[in-house]
């Protein structure tokens, strides 16, 4: 909440008009608002001026525009006007501190049903491009829904907030725990939302190295999802790599047979390298070695370091030091170009968390 120097808009108009030695005529010229309207507002005779009038006054007094807007918001209960204000301030950086105030006023308004207002606010948040502002609005939806026992919008708000915050690589573990909380409310989510939650949680579980959880989440979402979406394909890949981490290579190969049928750009290379590496891990070198040697030349650069790692292990186990030397001489061919990327290593190889 802002530290307001003035109690009302009329106080601000009066003080600023005196400080700037403005007549009503002068203020009318600056704002485009008639003298009579300005007079009634300043005198306190007009308790609820039109929003366009308040915007015009705020523009003339930019140092006090936040105070003017906050005074207006505090006294406003009309849902449509509050949404008009919200639409305005989400596009004005200096008014961003008011963003959480307006949606709360909307939900506290005596106009409209609680669920209708929650739905309208939820839909409004979904249309905003700024992720930080989205989170602020979803936080209001979540908090109000939790306090008033509206479980549907508690679940929906938590999910949308989670889908934004999970992209922050610095808080993956916290995002994973947040996602687990949402699982308690799956009955209040639509089938499509449940699918999104389970598949995204599968990718997130893989990212935080909880491989058994990854497999369970992906299996649940894959069974529910009847379409061959990109998210489903990435969930298959996360599940496959979790099986690989658990050394369950039979399940890796069984799942690969399904995964490689998806028609997405990342599928072909991912399937090829995973199948070849799986053969290597199963000690089937007669199959793995020619595949890996071939893919070292064919696959894209970010995959080559992993192929080279596998080849080194095979050559070393076979005692073929000459092949190791030859591979080292080719290191410029397979070392990653961008070594600072968080996806250079495991994430690029698995291509699971990018969707």
N, C-alpha and C positions, 0 to 999 in steps of 0.2 A: 504494500500500500504506500502511496506517495505521502510525503510530509506536506500537507496542504496548508498554505499560508492563509488562503481565503476560504470562507465557509460556503459561499455560493458564487454562481456565475455573475450575479448582479454586483457582488463585492468586487470582483476582478474588473468588470467593466468600469465601475465607478472609479476605482483607484487608478487604473491605467489611463482613463480619459483625463483625470486630473493631472497625473504626472506628465502626460504628453500635451496637456493644454488643448485637448480636442473638444470641439463642440459636437453636438449630435449630428449636425450637418457634415462636419469633417469625418466623423466615424461612418456616417452613411456613405460618403464617397469612397471610403477605403473598403468597406465591407459589402456594399451593394444591398444592405439591409436598410429598410426605411427608418427614418427618425422616430416615427411613432412606435414601431416595434422595439427599437433599441431603448427608447424611454421606458416602455412598459416592462421590459426585461430588467433594466437597471433598478427600477422602482419596486421590483418584486411582484408586479401585478400579473405577469405571465409566468406561471410556474413551470410549464412544460413547453418551451419554444420548440420549433421544428429543428430537426437535426441539421438540415442544410444551413439554417440560421446560425446554429452553434459552430458549425464548421467554418463559416465565413468569419465569425468573430475570432475563433482560434487562430486562423491564418494571419490576422492582423496583429495578434499578440503571441508570436511564436515562442517567446520565453515562458509563457504561461499556458501554452496549448494543452499540455498534459493535465494541468490543474483544471482547466476548463472542461476537458473531456471527462475527467474523473468526477467532477461535480455533476455533470450531466448524467453520467452512467449511474451514479448513486441514486438519483431520483427517477430513473426511467424503469418502467416495468412492462412496456409494450414489446411483445416478442419480435414483431417485424422490425421495429426501430432498433432493437438491440442487435438483431442480425445485420442490419444495415451498418450499424456502428462497427460490428466485428469485421465485416467485409472491408471497411475502411481502414481500420487500424492494423490489420495483418499485413497491409502493404506499405505501412509507414514505420520505418525502423525505430524512430524515436518514440513511437507509441507502443512498442513491443511489450513494455512492462505492464500494459493494461490488458494484454490478451487473456490472461487467466481471470481477470475481474469480470469481463463481459459474459463469458459462458456461464459463470456461476450465477450471475444475475438472471440469465435466461432460464436456468434450471430452478431458480428460486421464485420466478415470476408466478403470480396466481393465475395467469392466463395459460390455457392449454393443459393437456394431460402430461404427467411426468414422462411417460414412455414416448409420447409423441415428440416432446421437446428434446429428449435424449437422442431419439432417432435423427431428428433434424440436425442437432449439433454434431452427431457422429458422421452424418453424411457431409456436413460442411467441412469437417476436419479432413475427410478423405479427398477433398478437391483442392486442398492447399498444397503447394509445391515445396514449401520450406519444411524440412523434416523436424527442425527444432520446434517450430510453431505447432506442427502436428502433435508432437509429444506433449506439449503444454495442454492442448485441447483434450487429448485422450486422457491425460492425468486428471483433468477436471471431471470427465465422464466417469472414469474409474472410481475416483474418490466419492463422488456424489452417489453413484450406483451402489457402492459398498455400504455407505452410511444409510441408504434408504432401501436396501435389500432388493435392488433391481438386478437380478443375477444375469439376465441376458446381456445387458450393456456393460456389466462388470466384465464378463467373459470377452465380449467383442472389443471393448476398449483395451483390455490387457493384451489381447492378441495383436491388435494393430500397433500398439506401442512396442511390443516385443519384436515384431517384424522390422521395425525401424532400428531399434537399439541393438539387435543381433549383428548388424553390419559393422559395429564398432569393434575392431579386432582387439582393443585394449580391455574389453570387458566381456570376453567370450564366456568365461566361467559364470559370471553373474547373469548373463543372458540365458545361459543354460538353466540355472536355478529359477530364473523368472519363468522360463518356459514350462518347467515342471509344475509350477504353481497353477498355470493355466490348465494343465491336464485335469485339475480337480473340477473344472467347470465345462468340460467338453459337452455335457448334455445340453448346455445352453447355446452351443454353437451349431451353425448349419453343417450339413454334410461336407460341403465345399471347404468351409473354414476348418473343420476337423482334419480333412485331408492335408490342407496346407500346414496345419500345426504339426501333425505327425511327421510329415516328410521333412519339414524345416528342422524339427527337433532331431531327426535322424542325421541331417547334415551337421547340425551343431554338436551333437554327441560325438560324431567322428572328429570334429575339429578340436574338442577338448579330450580326445583319446579315451572316451567311454564306449568301447567297441561293442560290448554286449547290449548296451542301451541303444546304440545306433542300429544294430540289427533288429531289435524289437520294434523300435519306432518305424523304421523303414518298412518292415514287413506289414505292420498294421496299415500304414498309409498306402502302400502298394496294393494291398487287397481291396481297399476302399476305392482307390482311383481306377476307374474303368477306361479312361482315355490314356493314350500314350503321350503324356506331356513331357516337356523338358525337365520339369521338376521331378517327375517320376523317374526319368532316366538318370538324373544325378543322384537320386536316392538309391537306385540300383547300384551305381558305382560306389557310393559311400558304403553300402552294405557289403559289396564285393570286397572292398579294401579292408573292411572290418573283419570279414571272414579270413582274409589273408593275414592280418595282424594276429588273429587267433590260431593261425596255422591250420585252418579248416579248408584245405585246398580242394577237396571234393565239392564243397558248397560254392567255392569260388568259380570253379569251372561250370558247374550247373547253372549258376546265375549268369555267367558270361554268355551262355548260349541264348539267354533271353535278352540280355543287355545289348548285345551287338546288333539286334534287329531294330533298335530305335534309330530313327532317321534324323540325327542331330550331328552337327559338325564335329563336336568333341568325342563322339562315341567311337568312331573307327580307330583312331590312334590309341585311345584309352584301352579299348578292348585288346588291341594287338599287343601293346606292351605288357598289360596285365596277364594275358595268357602266356606270353613268353616267359615272364618272370616267375609265374606260377610253375611252369614246367621246370625252371631252374631250381626253385625251392623244393620241388619233388624229386630232385636229382635226375630228372630225365634230360640229361645234357645232350643226348643225340638229337632231341627235338628242339631244346631251348637254344643251344649254341648257334645253329645256322639262322634261327629266327632273330636272335639278338644282334648277330653280326649284320644281318640284312637291315634291320630297323635302325641301327646306328647311322646308316647312310640315308634312310628314307624318312624317318619321322622328324617332326619339328624340333627345333633346338632345345626347348625347355625339357623335352623328354630324354634327350641324349645322355645327360649326366647320370640318370638312373639306369639306363642301358649299360653305360660304361661301368658303373658300380657292380652290376651283376656279372658282366664279363670278367672284371678283375677277380671276383670271387671264384668264378668257375676256373679261370686260367690258373689261379693260385692253388686251388684244390687239386687241379690236374698236374701241378708242377710245371706248367708251361711258362717259364719266366720270360722267354723270348716274346711270346704273345703279349705279356704284361708290358714289356719295354715298348713294343710296337704301339700299344694302346696309349701309353704315356706320351709318345711322340705326337699323337694326334689330339692332345688335350685341347688345343685351340678350336677343334671341330665340335667339341661337346660341352665345354664349360659354358654355363649360363651367361648371357649378355648382361642381365641386370641382377647382380648378386644381392642387392639390397631389398628386392621385392619379397614380401612375406609369402608369395606364392611360388618362389623359385624352387623350393624343395618339395615337401610333401604335398602341399596344397595344389601346386601346379600339376604334379604327377597325377593326382587323384581327381582334379577338376570337379570337386564336389561342392565347395562352399561358395562358388562364384555366382550361382544362379539367383 
